[in-house]
């Protein structure tokens, strides 16, 4: 009897919790959609600053979306802010690396930056593997892996309940193949996550930056970078960050000169 009463109280508490939380979740979704539509409407009217403000509100609520960052990049580009455009396009790229529109816009805006930096030679297999794992979004890979593993589990049930030897063999090998494919997709997703987590990058926002040999104003000047250039972050120290360019050159700039992607 006591157990029944506790279970009943638990159900009542759960219902109350759901009644309180679900409207909030719906409100959050509706509010996000409203802001997104507002941003799109402002963008269509060429009110780019207002569009950025609406999209920025979505991001400030903790919502991460390639579409939102992509639109922010478009609005920044239209308003003439090349560094911000690249920053938002790169953020969108991290969420959806296989998106052709995002990749095209990154190349387009990069062509308008001052610094043209050649990348170091790379082995074909390394370049191919990177292109392959970045062909899909992590979200799509996650859904695909779950579907493959569930399908494998479903087909495997025929192995136990079928009286046909042929059906048993077919269901067994089919389920094993689907399960292996599901694990392979998980591995690809993990490789993509590790790729982005292992790369800290930033966009130069100052018009002109003198890269130093050390984290100090008195350090020797090495070379000059301009706004819109993407750099890799190697280290940070007392308001400075150590950067590396695609051509292998390294140096130090102030944290305030760049924004991390």
Wavefront OBJ file of the C-alpha trace (Angstrom):
o trace
v 0.000 0.000 0.000
v 2.841 2.350 0.902
v 4.591 1.508 -2.356
v 1.431 2.274 -4.310
v 1.057 5.654 -2.623
v 4.704 6.535 -3.366
v 4.294 5.540 -6.987
v 1.127 7.616 -7.243
v 2.905 10.642 -5.770
v 5.764 10.104 -8.210
v 3.324 10.082 -11.150
v 1.630 13.242 -9.916
v 5.010 14.962 -9.518
v 6.041 13.826 -12.998
v 2.820 15.140 -14.538
v 3.233 18.481 -12.794
v 6.847 18.691 -13.974
v 5.828 17.918 -17.561
v 2.996 20.430 -17.385
v 5.475 23.100 -16.312
v 8.359 22.217 -18.658
v 6.603 21.393 -21.924
v 5.067 24.857 -22.388
v 8.500 26.377 -21.757
v 10.051 24.128 -24.390
v 7.326 24.997 -26.864
v 7.720 28.681 -26.067
v 11.458 28.447 -26.601
v 10.979 26.774 -29.972
v 8.290 29.255 -31.023
v 10.425 32.167 -29.850
v 13.435 30.880 -31.798
v 11.362 30.465 -34.946
v 9.885 33.945 -34.505
v 13.343 35.498 -34.158
v 14.614 33.554 -37.170
v 11.703 34.746 -39.310
v 12.206 38.289 -38.032
v 15.873 38.147 -39.013
v 14.982 36.827 -42.458
v 12.412 39.578 -42.928
v 14.934 42.261 -41.962
v 17.517 40.724 -44.283
v 15.033 40.790 -47.170
v 14.530 44.509 -46.520
v 18.320 45.062 -46.542
v 18.178 45.908 -42.823
v 21.287 43.892 -42.098
v 22.087 45.235 -38.636
v 18.553 44.494 -37.475
v 18.797 41.010 -38.992
v 22.068 40.381 -37.135
v 20.455 41.514 -33.886
v 17.590 39.043 -34.329
v 19.906 36.166 -35.216
v 22.198 37.129 -32.339
v 19.310 36.765 -29.903
v 18.854 33.170 -31.063
v 22.524 32.392 -30.428
v 22.427 34.129 -27.035
v 19.656 31.727 -25.983
v 22.061 28.833 -26.448
v 20.682 27.674 -29.799
v 23.374 26.499 -32.247
v 22.410 26.295 -35.910
v 24.370 26.264 -39.165
v 21.468 28.075 -40.849
v 21.531 30.909 -38.291
v 25.310 31.360 -38.525
v 25.113 31.174 -42.323
v 22.522 33.942 -42.395
v 24.611 35.998 -39.986
v 27.538 35.581 -42.352
v 25.406 36.743 -45.266
v 24.161 39.787 -43.351
v 27.705 40.687 -42.275
v 28.986 40.326 -45.842
v 26.189 42.520 -47.193
v 27.024 45.185 -44.611
v 30.699 45.103 -45.619
v 32.030 43.403 -42.496
v 34.352 40.784 -44.005
v 35.927 39.497 -40.734
v 32.515 38.924 -39.128
v 31.237 37.245 -42.289
v 34.142 34.812 -42.231
v 33.717 34.200 -38.495
v 30.061 33.254 -38.886
v 30.645 31.191 -42.033
v 33.365 29.245 -40.245
v 31.042 28.644 -37.278
v 28.406 27.359 -39.707
v 31.054 25.175 -41.354
v 31.830 23.487 -38.037
v 28.185 22.499 -37.657
v 27.660 21.511 -41.294
v 31.045 20.979 -42.965
v 29.596 19.326 -46.065
v 27.290 22.218 -46.979
v 28.235 23.447 -50.465
v 26.732 26.921 -49.976
v 28.718 27.522 -46.794
v 31.958 26.309 -48.375
v 31.381 28.408 -51.495
v 30.779 31.552 -49.437
v 33.924 30.931 -47.380
v 35.968 30.741 -50.577
v 34.230 33.823 -51.978
v 34.839 35.993 -48.916
v 38.418 34.713 -48.531
v 39.106 35.950 -52.051
v 38.344 39.476 -50.820
v 40.830 39.446 -47.921
v 44.237 41.110 -48.178
v 46.470 38.234 -47.101
v 46.860 35.362 -49.561
v 48.607 32.567 -47.694
v 49.653 29.355 -49.430
v 49.084 26.141 -47.504
v 51.885 23.696 -46.820
v 51.952 20.603 -49.068
v 49.886 17.724 -47.712
v 49.796 14.015 -48.447
v 46.974 13.029 -50.796
v 45.607 10.420 -48.389
v 45.431 12.971 -45.546
v 43.669 15.500 -47.762
v 41.254 12.857 -49.034
v 40.429 11.567 -45.529
v 39.759 15.078 -44.233
v 37.485 15.839 -47.185
v 35.663 12.541 -46.632
v 34.951 12.949 -42.913
v 33.844 16.547 -43.492
v 31.363 15.575 -46.192
v 28.552 15.105 -43.654
v 27.245 16.830 -40.559
v 27.635 15.113 -37.186
v 23.858 15.294 -36.779
v 23.290 13.372 -40.023
v 25.970 10.830 -39.093
v 24.407 10.299 -35.658
v 20.949 9.674 -37.120
v 22.378 7.332 -39.767
v 24.308 5.272 -37.212
v 21.256 4.914 -34.959
v 19.065 3.828 -37.901
v 21.647 1.277 -39.081
v 22.075 -0.275 -35.633
v 18.306 -0.387 -34.994
v 17.758 -1.947 -38.412
v 20.490 -4.487 -37.692
v 18.813 -5.371 -34.392
v 15.435 -5.710 -36.075
v 16.735 -8.000 -38.817
v 18.654 -10.079 -36.279
v 15.363 -11.090 -34.617
v 14.539 -13.138 -37.717
v 17.556 -15.274 -36.892
v 15.879 -16.482 -33.680
v 12.286 -16.799 -34.845
v 12.672 -18.119 -38.380
v 12.480 -21.830 -39.133
v 14.128 -21.401 -42.529
v 17.892 -22.024 -42.658
v 18.253 -19.675 -45.625
v 16.411 -16.875 -43.806
v 18.496 -17.467 -40.683
v 21.744 -17.130 -42.643
v 20.530 -14.132 -44.596
v 19.268 -12.284 -41.525
v 22.461 -13.070 -39.573
v 24.891 -11.792 -42.225
v 22.678 -8.810 -43.107
v 22.447 -7.751 -39.455
v 26.213 -8.116 -38.989
v 26.882 -6.022 -42.099
v 24.466 -3.290 -40.996
v 25.918 -3.265 -37.487
v 29.454 -2.908 -38.870
v 28.279 -0.050 -41.092
v 26.684 1.616 -38.076
v 29.934 1.352 -36.110
v 31.855 2.718 -39.113
v 29.548 5.739 -39.275
v 30.085 6.327 -35.550
v 33.841 6.205 -36.159
v 33.540 8.783 -38.954
v 31.469 11.061 -36.695
v 34.017 10.709 -33.895
v 36.832 11.521 -36.337
v 35.037 14.700 -37.396
v 34.474 15.760 -33.785
v 38.131 15.106 -32.961
v 39.195 17.083 -36.031
v 37.335 20.216 -34.950
v 38.159 19.830 -31.258
v 41.837 19.537 -32.100
v 41.844 22.783 -34.074
v 41.477 26.120 -32.338
v 41.119 28.795 -34.996
v 40.487 32.518 -35.039
v 39.808 35.345 -37.484
v 41.893 38.527 -37.421
v 39.626 41.515 -36.774
v 42.123 44.386 -36.529
v 42.841 46.209 -39.786
v 46.569 45.564 -39.461
v 48.399 43.388 -36.934
v 52.153 43.131 -36.418
v 52.971 39.566 -35.421
v 55.655 39.422 -32.730
v 58.305 36.842 -31.908
v 57.087 36.673 -28.310
v 54.157 37.697 -26.065
v 55.394 41.249 -25.482
v 55.199 44.629 -27.222
v 58.998 44.872 -27.206
v 59.422 41.535 -29.000
v 60.760 41.578 -32.542
v 58.288 42.113 -35.381
v 58.010 39.122 -37.729
v 55.324 39.933 -40.297
v 52.021 41.757 -40.703
v 48.510 40.326 -41.000
v 45.258 42.011 -41.986
v 41.601 41.607 -41.095
v 39.863 38.474 -42.325
v 42.893 36.187 -42.133
v 42.276 32.843 -40.442
v 44.910 31.603 -38.007
v 45.408 28.541 -35.829
v 45.725 29.156 -32.087
v 48.615 27.289 -30.501
v 48.822 28.900 -27.071
v 47.814 31.927 -25.001
v 49.746 33.888 -22.409
v 48.925 37.069 -20.487
v 46.654 38.675 -23.065
v 48.556 37.277 -26.058
v 47.942 34.282 -28.320
v 50.469 32.255 -30.257
v 49.265 31.677 -33.804
v 50.241 29.559 -36.762
v 49.452 30.276 -40.402
v 48.628 27.778 -43.123
v 52.155 28.226 -44.520
v 53.707 27.213 -41.194
v 54.750 30.674 -39.945
v 54.195 31.279 -36.230
v 54.168 34.298 -33.934
v 52.283 36.151 -31.223
v 49.408 38.641 -31.428
v 47.190 40.226 -28.798
v 43.981 38.408 -27.917
v 42.018 41.546 -28.782
v 43.241 41.419 -32.390
v 41.261 38.258 -33.227
v 38.074 36.372 -32.407
v 38.067 32.628 -31.891
v 35.807 30.614 -34.156
l 1 2 3 4 5 6 7 8 9 10 11 12 13 14 15 16 17 18 19 20 21 22 23 24 25 26 27 28 29 30 31 32 33 34 35 36 37 38 39 40 41 42 43 44 45 46 47 48 49 50 51 52 53 54 55 56 57 58 59 60 61 62 63 64 65 66 67 68 69 70 71 72 73 74 75 76 77 78 79 80 81 82 83 84 85 86 87 88 89 90 91 92 93 94 95 96 97 98 99 100 101 102 103 104 105 106 107 108 109 110 111 112 113 114 115 116 117 118 119 120 121 122 123 124 125 126 127 128 129 130 131 132 133 134 135 136 137 138 139 140 141 142 143 144 145 146 147 148 149 150 151 152 153 154 155 156 157 158 159 160 161 162 163 164 165 166 167 168 169 170 171 172 173 174 175 176 177 178 179 180 181 182 183 184 185 186 187 188 189 190 191 192 193 194 195 196 197 198 199 200 201 202 203 204 205 206 207 208 209 210 211 212 213 214 215 216 217 218 219 220 221 222 223 224 225 226 227 228 229 230 231 232 233 234 235 236 237 238 239 240 241 242 243 244 245 246 247 248 249 250 251 252 253 254 255 256 257 258 259 260 261
